[in-house]
Amino acid sequence: SDTEFWDKMQAEWEEMARRNWISENQEAPGQVTISTIEKGYYFHTENPFKDWPGAFEEGLKKMKEGDLPVTILYLEAAILQEPNDAEAWQFLGVTQAENENEQAAIVALQR
């Protein structure tokens, strides 16, 4: 139907704006990419756990407690500390999906 078409177009437009495909190389507010390798996943810049030792393990504990926003922060911190940790990327993707942030989940799982 026409409504579904326009809803889909609106969602795609918003996603393009979020990823700055419309504007000229501006970072999304409050988020930053850590390198060109991770291009597409925007990390929270105000992450209080970015230097937390054992961030991955803490993230897993918070995941079991069901605290998805804090889990995401811990997992992002773990990835910032070890960008090639495939397991951390996988858990981050799954947690983002559970937190209904599908685009971030897809990007994380692709890593």
N, CA, C and O atoms as a MOPAC input file, in Angstrom:
PM7 MOZYME 1SCF
protein

 N      0.83600 1    -1.18900 1     0.00000 1
 C      0.00000 1     0.00000 1     0.00000 1
 C      0.88100 1     1.25200 1     0.00000 1
 O      2.08400 1     1.18300 1     0.24900 1
 N      0.25800 1     2.39000 1    -0.28300 1
 C      0.99600 1     3.65400 1    -0.31000 1
 C      1.58200 1     4.00700 1     1.04400 1
 O      2.69500 1     4.52500 1     1.12900 1
 N      0.84000 1     3.72800 1     2.09400 1
 C      1.31900 1     4.05200 1     3.45100 1
 C      2.57900 1     3.27000 1     3.78000 1
 O      3.53100 1     3.82700 1     4.32600 1
 N      2.59400 1     1.97900 1     3.45100 1
 C      3.78100 1     1.14900 1     3.70600 1
 C      4.97400 1     1.66200 1     2.90900 1
 O      6.08900 1     1.72500 1     3.42700 1
 N      4.74600 1     2.02400 1     1.66300 1
 C      5.81800 1     2.55000 1     0.82000 1
 C      6.42700 1     3.80100 1     1.43000 1
 O      7.64900 1     3.90300 1     1.53600 1
 N      5.59500 1     4.75400 1     1.83300 1
 C      6.09900 1     6.01200 1     2.38000 1
 C      6.73400 1     5.81300 1     3.75000 1
 O      7.69500 1     6.50300 1     4.08700 1
 N      6.21500 1     4.88300 1     4.54500 1
 C      6.84700 1     4.56500 1     5.82800 1
 C      8.24700 1     3.99500 1     5.61100 1
 O      9.18300 1     4.33100 1     6.33600 1
 N      8.38000 1     3.12900 1     4.60300 1
 C      9.68900 1     2.54500 1     4.29200 1
 C     10.64400 1     3.62600 1     3.79100 1
 O     11.80900 1     3.66100 1     4.18800 1
 N     10.16000 1     4.49300 1     2.93500 1
 C     11.00100 1     5.58500 1     2.42000 1
 C     11.45500 1     6.49600 1     3.55900 1
 O     12.61300 1     6.91200 1     3.59300 1
 N     10.55500 1     6.80900 1     4.48800 1
 C     10.90400 1     7.65200 1     5.63400 1
 C     11.97600 1     6.98600 1     6.48200 1
 O     12.92700 1     7.64100 1     6.90900 1
 N     11.83000 1     5.68500 1     6.72900 1
 C     12.80800 1     4.95400 1     7.54000 1
 C     14.17400 1     4.95100 1     6.85100 1
 O     15.20000 1     5.13200 1     7.50600 1
 N     14.18800 1     4.74600 1     5.53200 1
 C     15.46000 1     4.76500 1     4.80700 1
 C     16.09400 1     6.15400 1     4.82800 1
 O     17.30900 1     6.27600 1     4.98100 1
 N     15.30000 1     7.17900 1     4.68000 1
 C     15.80100 1     8.55500 1     4.71600 1
 C     16.42100 1     8.86400 1     6.07900 1
 O     17.49700 1     9.45600 1     6.16400 1
 N     15.72600 1     8.45200 1     7.14500 1
 C     16.24400 1     8.68700 1     8.49700 1
 C     17.54400 1     7.93000 1     8.73400 1
 O     18.45300 1     8.44200 1     9.38700 1
 N     17.63300 1     6.70700 1     8.20200 1
 C     18.86800 1     5.93600 1     8.35200 1
 C     20.01900 1     6.59400 1     7.58600 1
 O     21.14400 1     6.64400 1     8.08200 1
 N     19.74500 1     7.09300 1     6.39900 1
 C     20.77400 1     7.79300 1     5.62800 1
 C     21.23800 1     9.04100 1     6.37000 1
 O     22.43100 1     9.34300 1     6.39100 1
 N     20.32300 1     9.75300 1     6.96700 1
 C     20.69200 1    10.94400 1     7.72500 1
 C     21.50100 1    10.56100 1     8.95200 1
 O     22.47100 1    11.23900 1     9.29000 1
 N     21.11400 1     9.47600 1     9.62700 1
 C     21.84400 1     9.02200 1    10.81000 1
 C     23.27300 1     8.62900 1    10.45700 1
 O     24.19500 1     8.88700 1    11.23200 1
 N     23.46300 1     8.01700 1     9.31200 1
 C     24.79200 1     7.59300 1     8.89500 1
 C     25.53700 1     8.69200 1     8.13400 1
 O     26.63500 1     8.47500 1     7.62300 1
 N     24.92500 1     9.86300 1     8.06900 1
 C     25.53800 1    11.02400 1     7.41900 1
 C     25.80000 1    10.80500 1     5.93100 1
 O     26.75600 1    11.35600 1     5.38600 1
 N     24.97000 1    10.01300 1     5.27500 1
 C     25.11400 1     9.83800 1     3.84400 1
 C     24.54900 1    11.04400 1     3.10300 1
 O     24.82300 1    11.24200 1     1.91900 1
 N     23.76300 1    11.84200 1     3.80600 1
 C     23.15500 1    13.00800 1     3.18500 1
 C     24.05400 1    14.22200 1     3.36400 1
 O     24.24500 1    15.00200 1     2.43200 1
 N     24.60700 1    14.37900 1     4.56800 1
 C     25.43500 1    15.55200 1     4.85200 1
 C     26.89900 1    15.26300 1     4.51900 1
 O     27.25200 1    14.13300 1     4.18200 1
 N     27.72100 1    16.25900 1     4.61300 1
 C     29.11100 1    16.18500 1     4.20900 1
 C     30.02400 1    15.80000 1     5.37000 1
 O     30.45300 1    16.68300 1     6.11400 1
 N     30.33700 1    14.52100 1     5.55500 1
 C     31.31700 1    14.03500 1     6.52700 1
 C     31.20300 1    14.63100 1     7.92000 1
 O     32.20900 1    15.05500 1     8.48900 1
 N     30.02700 1    14.67100 1     8.46900 1
 C     29.85100 1    15.13400 1     9.84200 1
 C     29.56500 1    13.92700 1    10.71200 1
 O     28.80200 1    13.04100 1    10.32500 1
 N     30.18400 1    13.88800 1    11.90200 1
 C     29.94800 1    12.78700 1    12.83400 1
 C     28.55800 1    12.93200 1    13.45400 1
 O     28.04500 1    14.04000 1    13.61400 1
 N     27.97200 1    11.81400 1    13.79100 1
 C     26.70200 1    11.84000 1    14.50900 1
 C     26.96000 1    12.39300 1    15.90700 1
 O     27.95900 1    12.02800 1    16.52800 1
 N     26.09500 1    13.25700 1    16.41700 1
 C     26.32700 1    13.83800 1    17.73600 1
 C     26.35600 1    12.77000 1    18.82000 1
 O     25.50400 1    11.88300 1    18.84900 1
 N     27.34600 1    12.85900 1    19.71800 1
 C     27.44800 1    11.92900 1    20.83200 1
 C     28.06900 1    10.59300 1    20.49200 1
 O     28.18600 1     9.72700 1    21.35900 1
 N     28.46700 1    10.41100 1    19.25000 1
 C     29.05500 1     9.15100 1    18.83900 1
 C     30.24000 1     9.43000 1    17.91900 1
 O     30.32700 1    10.48500 1    17.29200 1
 N     31.15300 1     8.45400 1    17.85500 1
 C     32.33800 1     8.61400 1    17.02500 1
 C     32.78100 1     7.24800 1    16.52200 1
 O     32.59100 1     6.24700 1    17.21200 1
 N     33.36600 1     7.19000 1    15.33500 1
 C     33.93100 1     5.93500 1    14.86000 1
 C     35.36000 1     5.85000 1    15.37100 1
 O     36.01800 1     6.87500 1    15.55300 1
 N     35.85100 1     4.62000 1    15.60500 1
 C     37.19600 1     4.50500 1    16.15600 1
 C     38.25000 1     4.37800 1    15.06400 1
 O     39.42000 1     4.66500 1    15.31800 1
 N     37.88500 1     3.96600 1    13.87800 1
 C     38.83000 1     3.92400 1    12.76100 1
 C     38.04800 1     3.66700 1    11.48700 1
 O     36.84400 1     3.41200 1    11.52700 1
 N     38.73200 1     3.73500 1    10.36300 1
 C     38.04600 1     3.47300 1     9.10500 1
 C     37.63700 1     2.01500 1     8.99300 1
 O     36.71200 1     1.69300 1     8.24700 1
 N     38.30700 1     1.12500 1     9.71900 1
 C     37.92900 1    -0.29300 1     9.69000 1
 C     36.53400 1    -0.48100 1    10.27400 1
 O     35.73400 1    -1.25700 1     9.75200 1
 N     36.24600 1     0.23400 1    11.36100 1
 C     34.95200 1     0.11100 1    12.01400 1
 C     33.92900 1     1.09300 1    11.44500 1
 O     32.88400 1     1.30800 1    12.05900 1
 N     34.20100 1     1.68300 1    10.30200 1
 C     33.29500 1     2.66100 1     9.70800 1
 C     31.89700 1     2.07400 1     9.65100 1
 O     31.69500 1     0.97100 1     9.14200 1
 N     30.95900 1     2.80100 1    10.16400 1
 C     29.58800 1     2.32900 1    10.14800 1
 C     29.05300 1     2.04000 1    11.52900 1
 O     27.85000 1     2.17000 1    11.75200 1
 N     29.90100 1     1.65100 1    12.46800 1
 C     29.43200 1     1.47000 1    13.83900 1
 C     29.83800 1     2.70400 1    14.62800 1
 O     31.01600 1     3.05800 1    14.68500 1
 N     28.85800 1     3.35100 1    15.23200 1
 C     29.12500 1     4.56200 1    15.99700 1
 C     29.14300 1     4.23400 1    17.48500 1
 O     28.13700 1     3.80600 1    18.05200 1
 N     30.29700 1     4.44000 1    18.10600 1
 C     30.46700 1     4.17800 1    19.52800 1
 C     30.03300 1     5.39800 1    20.33300 1
 O     30.16300 1     6.53300 1    19.87600 1
 N     29.52000 1     5.15600 1    21.52500 1
 C     29.16700 1     6.25400 1    22.41900 1
 C     30.44300 1     6.95100 1    22.87300 1
 O     31.36600 1     6.29400 1    23.35600 1
 N     30.50800 1     8.25800 1    22.72700 1
 C     31.70900 1     9.00000 1    23.11700 1
 C     31.78000 1     9.20600 1    24.61600 1
 O     32.87300 1     9.34300 1    25.16500 1
 N     30.65800 1     9.23200 1    25.28200 1
 C     30.62200 1     9.44200 1    26.73300 1
 C     30.49200 1     8.10200 1    27.45400 1
 O     29.59600 1     7.92200 1    28.27900 1
 N     31.38000 1     7.16800 1    27.14500 1
 C     31.32500 1     5.84200 1    27.74300 1
 C     32.18200 1     5.81900 1    29.01100 1
 O     33.40800 1     5.89600 1    28.92800 1
 N     31.54700 1     5.71400 1    30.18600 1
 C     32.31100 1     5.73100 1    31.43800 1
 C     33.17500 1     4.48500 1    31.64000 1
 O     34.01800 1     4.45700 1    32.53600 1
 N     32.97200 1     3.45500 1    30.81300 1
 C     33.69900 1     2.19600 1    30.97000 1
 C     34.81800 1     2.00900 1    29.94200 1
 O     35.38600 1     0.92200 1    29.84100 1
 N     35.14100 1     3.06600 1    29.17200 1
 C     36.08100 1     2.89500 1    28.05600 1
 C     37.45300 1     2.38800 1    28.48200 1
 O     38.13400 1     1.74300 1    27.68500 1
 N     37.87900 1     2.65900 1    29.71000 1
 C     39.17300 1     2.17300 1    30.19600 1
 C     39.01000 1     1.10500 1    31.28300 1
 O     39.95800 1     0.81200 1    32.01200 1
 N     37.82800 1     0.53400 1    31.39100 1
 C     37.51000 1    -0.41700 1    32.44600 1
 C     38.22500 1    -1.74800 1    32.18500 1
 O     38.03200 1    -2.35500 1    31.13200 1
 N     39.05500 1    -2.21000 1    33.14300 1
 C     39.68300 1    -3.52900 1    32.96200 1
 C     38.61300 1    -4.62200 1    33.06400 1
 O     37.75700 1    -4.57500 1    33.94800 1
 N     38.66300 1    -5.58700 1    32.17400 1
 C     37.66700 1    -6.65300 1    32.19500 1
 C     36.29600 1    -6.20500 1    31.72000 1
 O     35.27800 1    -6.72200 1    32.18000 1
 N     36.26300 1    -5.24700 1    30.80000 1
 C     34.98800 1    -4.70300 1    30.31600 1
 C     34.11700 1    -5.78400 1    29.67100 1
 O     32.89600 1    -5.77200 1    29.82900 1
 N     34.73900 1    -6.71600 1    28.94600 1
 C     33.97000 1    -7.76700 1    28.28500 1
 C     33.24000 1    -8.63700 1    29.32000 1
 O     32.04800 1    -8.91200 1    29.18100 1
 N     33.96600 1    -9.06200 1    30.35200 1
 C     33.37300 1    -9.90300 1    31.38800 1
 C     32.26200 1    -9.15200 1    32.12500 1
 O     31.22000 1    -9.73100 1    32.43300 1
 N     32.48000 1    -7.87700 1    32.40400 1
 C     31.44200 1    -7.06900 1    33.05800 1
 C     30.20800 1    -6.95700 1    32.15700 1
 O     29.07300 1    -6.99900 1    32.63400 1
 N     30.44300 1    -6.81500 1    30.86300 1
 C     29.33500 1    -6.75300 1    29.91800 1
 C     28.49900 1    -8.02100 1    29.93700 1
 O     27.27000 1    -7.96800 1    29.88900 1
 N     29.18100 1    -9.17200 1    30.00900 1
 C     28.45300 1   -10.44400 1    30.06600 1
 C     27.62500 1   -10.54800 1    31.34600 1
 O     26.50900 1   -11.06700 1    31.32200 1
 N     28.16600 1   -10.05800 1    32.46300 1
 C     27.41100 1   -10.06400 1    33.72000 1
 C     26.16200 1    -9.20000 1    33.59800 1
 O     25.07300 1    -9.60600 1    34.00400 1
 N     26.33000 1    -7.99600 1    33.03100 1
 C     25.18200 1    -7.08900 1    32.88000 1
 C     24.15600 1    -7.66600 1    31.91000 1
 O     22.95500 1    -7.44800 1    32.07100 1
 N     24.62900 1    -8.40300 1    30.90100 1
 C     23.71400 1    -9.02800 1    29.95100 1
 C     22.82600 1   -10.04100 1    30.67900 1
 O     21.61800 1   -10.09200 1    30.44900 1
 N     23.43000 1   -10.84300 1    31.55500 1
 C     22.65700 1   -11.83200 1    32.31400 1
 C     21.64500 1   -11.16400 1    33.23500 1
 O     20.58600 1   -11.72600 1    33.51500 1
 N     21.97500 1    -9.95600 1    33.70700 1
 C     21.06200 1    -9.20000 1    34.56200 1
 C     19.95700 1    -8.51900 1    33.74400 1
 O     18.97700 1    -8.03200 1    34.30800 1
 N     20.11600 1    -8.48700 1    32.42200 1
 C     19.11600 1    -7.87700 1    31.55900 1
 C     19.25500 1    -6.38200 1    31.38300 1
 O     18.33600 1    -5.73400 1    30.88100 1
 N     20.38200 1    -5.81700 1    31.78400 1
 C     20.61600 1    -4.37200 1    31.65500 1
 C     21.27300 1    -4.08900 1    30.29900 1
 O     22.49200 1    -3.93900 1    30.21000 1
 N     20.46200 1    -4.01800 1    29.26200 1
 C     20.98600 1    -3.90200 1    27.90100 1
 C     21.78600 1    -2.63100 1    27.65100 1
 O     22.86300 1    -2.72400 1    27.06300 1
 N     21.32300 1    -1.43200 1    28.06500 1
 C     22.11700 1    -0.22700 1    27.79200 1
 C     23.51000 1    -0.26100 1    28.42300 1
 O     24.47900 1     0.17300 1    27.80100 1
 N     23.61700 1    -0.76800 1    29.64200 1
 C     24.93100 1    -0.84700 1    30.29300 1
 C     25.77200 1    -1.95100 1    29.64700 1
 O     26.98400 1    -1.80200 1    29.49200 1
 N     25.12700 1    -3.05500 1    29.27200 1
 C     25.83300 1    -4.12300 1    28.56000 1
 C     26.48000 1    -3.57300 1    27.29800 1
 O     27.64200 1    -3.86100 1    27.01500 1
 N     25.73000 1    -2.78500 1    26.54300 1
 C     26.25100 1    -2.20500 1    25.30100 1
 C     27.46100 1    -1.33600 1    25.58800 1
 O     28.45400 1    -1.40500 1    24.86400 1
 N     27.39900 1    -0.52200 1    26.62800 1
 C     28.54400 1     0.33300 1    26.97000 1
 C     29.77900 1    -0.50000 1    27.32200 1
 O     30.88200 1    -0.18400 1    26.87700 1
 N     29.60300 1    -1.55600 1    28.11300 1
 C     30.73700 1    -2.41900 1    28.46000 1
 C     31.31000 1    -3.11000 1    27.22500 1
 O     32.52800 1    -3.17400 1    27.05400 1
 N     30.43400 1    -3.62700 1    26.36400 1
 C     30.91700 1    -4.32000 1    25.17000 1
 C     31.61100 1    -3.35500 1    24.21000 1
 O     32.62200 1    -3.70500 1    23.60200 1
 N     31.07300 1    -2.14600 1    24.07400 1
 C     31.75200 1    -1.15100 1    23.25500 1
 C     33.12800 1    -0.83900 1    23.83100 1
 O     34.09500 1    -0.69200 1    23.08500 1
 N     33.21900 1    -0.73800 1    25.15900 1
 C     34.51100 1    -0.47500 1    25.80600 1
 C     35.48200 1    -1.61300 1    25.52300 1
 O     36.65700 1    -1.37500 1    25.24000 1
 N     34.99900 1    -2.84000 1    25.59700 1
 C     35.85500 1    -3.99800 1    25.31800 1
 C     36.37600 1    -3.94800 1    23.88400 1
 O     37.53700 1    -4.27200 1    23.63200 1
 N     35.52700 1    -3.54700 1    22.95300 1
 C     35.93800 1    -3.47200 1    21.55000 1
 C     36.89800 1    -2.31500 1    21.32200 1
 O     37.82700 1    -2.43000 1    20.52300 1
 N     36.68600 1    -1.21100 1    22.01000 1
 C     37.62900 1    -0.10100 1    21.89200 1
 C     39.00900 1    -0.52100 1    22.39700 1
 O     40.02900 1    -0.06200 1    21.88200 1
 N     39.03900 1    -1.39400 1    23.40400 1
 C     40.30900 1    -1.88900 1    23.93800 1
 C     40.91400 1    -2.96900 1    23.04100 1
 O     42.13600 1    -3.07600 1    22.93700 1
 N     40.06900 1    -3.76300 1    22.39600 1
 C     40.52000 1    -4.86100 1    21.52900 1
 C     39.61400 1    -4.92900 1    20.29600 1
 O     38.67600 1    -5.72600 1    20.25400 1
 N     39.90100 1    -4.08200 1    19.28200 1
 C     39.00600 1    -3.95700 1    18.11900 1
 C     38.78200 1    -5.23100 1    17.30800 1
 O     37.79700 1    -5.31500 1    16.57400 1
 N     39.65800 1    -6.21600 1    17.41600 1
 C     39.50600 1    -7.44000 1    16.62300 1
 C     38.90200 1    -8.59500 1    17.40800 1
 O     38.99000 1    -9.74200 1    16.97000 1
 N     38.29000 1    -8.32200 1    18.55800 1
 C     37.67000 1    -9.35200 1    19.37600 1
 C     36.32400 1    -9.74600 1    18.77200 1
 O     35.30900 1    -9.09400 1    19.01800 1
 N     36.32800 1   -10.81100 1    17.98400 1
 C     35.12300 1   -11.24400 1    17.27700 1
 C     33.98700 1   -11.59400 1    18.23100 1
 O     32.82100 1   -11.32600 1    17.94200 1
 N     34.33100 1   -12.19100 1    19.36200 1
 C     33.29400 1   -12.57300 1    20.32400 1
 C     32.60700 1   -11.33900 1    20.91100 1
 O     31.39000 1   -11.33100 1    21.09600 1
 N     33.38500 1   -10.30500 1    21.20200 1
 C     32.79500 1    -9.06300 1    21.72700 1
 C     31.88100 1    -8.43100 1    20.67900 1
 O     30.79400 1    -7.95600 1    21.00800 1
 N     32.31800 1    -8.42400 1    19.41900 1
 C     31.47800 1    -7.88600 1    18.34300 1
 C     30.17700 1    -8.68500 1    18.23700 1
 O     29.10300 1    -8.11000 1    18.05900 1
 N     30.28000 1   -10.00900 1    18.34700 1
 C     29.07800 1   -10.84900 1    18.25100 1
 C     28.10400 1   -10.54100 1    19.38200 1
 O     26.91300 1   -10.34700 1    19.14000 1
 N     28.60100 1   -10.49600 1    20.61500 1
 C     27.72100 1   -10.20000 1    21.74700 1
 C     27.14200 1    -8.78700 1    21.63900 1
 O     25.98900 1    -8.55600 1    22.00200 1
 N     27.94800 1    -7.84200 1    21.13800 1
 C     27.44600 1    -6.48300 1    20.94700 1
 C     26.30900 1    -6.48300 1    19.93000 1
 O     25.28700 1    -5.83100 1    20.14400 1
 N     26.47900 1    -7.21100 1    18.82400 1
 C     25.43700 1    -7.28100 1    17.80600 1
 C     24.15000 1    -7.88500 1    18.33200 1
 O     23.06200 1    -7.37200 1    18.07100 1
 N     24.27500 1    -8.97500 1    19.07200 1
 C     23.09400 1    -9.63300 1    19.64300 1
 C     22.40600 1    -8.70400 1    20.63900 1
 O     21.17900 1    -8.59900 1    20.65300 1
 N     23.20200 1    -8.02900 1    21.47200 1
 C     22.62400 1    -7.12600 1    22.46800 1
 C     21.94600 1    -5.93400 1    21.80300 1
 O     20.87700 1    -5.50800 1    22.24100 1
 N     22.55300 1    -5.39300 1    20.75500 1
 C     21.92400 1    -4.29000 1    20.02700 1
 C     20.59700 1    -4.74800 1    19.42400 1
 O     19.62200 1    -3.99700 1    19.43200 1
 N     20.55500 1    -5.96000 1    18.90700 1
 C     19.30100 1    -6.48700 1    18.34600 1
 C     18.23900 1    -6.62500 1    19.44000 1
 O     17.07900 1    -6.26700 1    19.23200 1
 N     18.63500 1    -7.13900 1    20.59500 1
 C     17.68600 1    -7.26600 1    21.70700 1
 C     17.21700 1    -5.90500 1    22.18800 1
 O     16.10300 1    -5.76700 1    22.69500 1
 N     18.06600 1    -4.90000 1    22.02800 1
 C     17.74000 1    -3.53200 1    22.43200 1
 C     17.00500 1    -2.78100 1    21.31000 1
 O     16.79000 1    -1.57200 1    21.39900 1
 N     16.62500 1    -3.51300 1    20.25800 1
 C     15.85800 1    -2.99700 1    19.12300 1
 C     16.59800 1    -1.91400 1    18.33900 1
 O     15.97900 1    -0.99200 1    17.80700 1
 N     17.92000 1    -2.02900 1    18.26900 1
 C     18.72400 1    -1.14900 1    17.42900 1
 C     19.29600 1    -2.02200 1    16.31100 1
 O     20.46800 1    -2.39800 1    16.32900 1
 N     18.44300 1    -2.32900 1    15.34600 1
 C     18.78200 1    -3.29800 1    14.32000 1
 C     19.97500 1    -2.88300 1    13.46000 1
 O     20.81400 1    -3.71900 1    13.12500 1
 N     20.06000 1    -1.60500 1    13.10100 1
 C     21.15600 1    -1.17500 1    12.23600 1
 C     22.50700 1    -1.35700 1    12.93100 1
 O     23.45600 1    -1.84700 1    12.31900 1
 N     22.59800 1    -0.97000 1    14.19500 1
 C     23.84100 1    -1.16200 1    14.94800 1
 C     24.13100 1    -2.65500 1    15.09400 1
 O     25.28700 1    -3.07600 1    15.04100 1
 N     23.08600 1    -3.44500 1    15.27500 1
 C     23.26600 1    -4.90100 1    15.39600 1
 C     23.85500 1    -5.47900 1    14.12200 1
 O     24.78600 1    -6.28100 1    14.17300 1
 N     23.32300 1    -5.08000 1    12.99200 1
 C     23.81600 1    -5.58700 1    11.70800 1
 C     25.27500 1    -5.22700 1    11.50800 1
 O     26.08200 1    -6.08000 1    11.13900 1
 N     25.61800 1    -3.97400 1    11.74800 1
 C     27.00500 1    -3.53800 1    11.56000 1
 C     27.93800 1    -4.30500 1    12.48100 1
 O     29.00200 1    -4.75200 1    12.05300 1
 N     27.55100 1    -4.46200 1    13.74900 1
 C     28.38800 1    -5.18200 1    14.71100 1
 C     28.55400 1    -6.64800 1    14.30400 1
 O     29.65700 1    -7.19100 1    14.36200 1
 N     27.46800 1    -7.27600 1    13.89700 1
 C     27.53800 1    -8.68100 1    13.51900 1
 C     28.34300 1    -8.88800 1    12.23300 1
 O     28.94600 1    -9.94500 1    12.04700 1
 N     28.35600 1    -7.90700 1    11.36300 1
 C     29.17200 1    -8.00500 1    10.14800 1
 C     30.66000 1    -7.98100 1    10.47900 1
 O     31.47300 1    -8.53700 1     9.74000 1
 N     31.01100 1    -7.34300 1    11.57800 1
 C     32.40600 1    -7.29300 1    12.00800 1
 C     32.84000 1    -8.65000 1    12.50700 1
 O     33.98900 1    -8.81900 1    12.91600 1

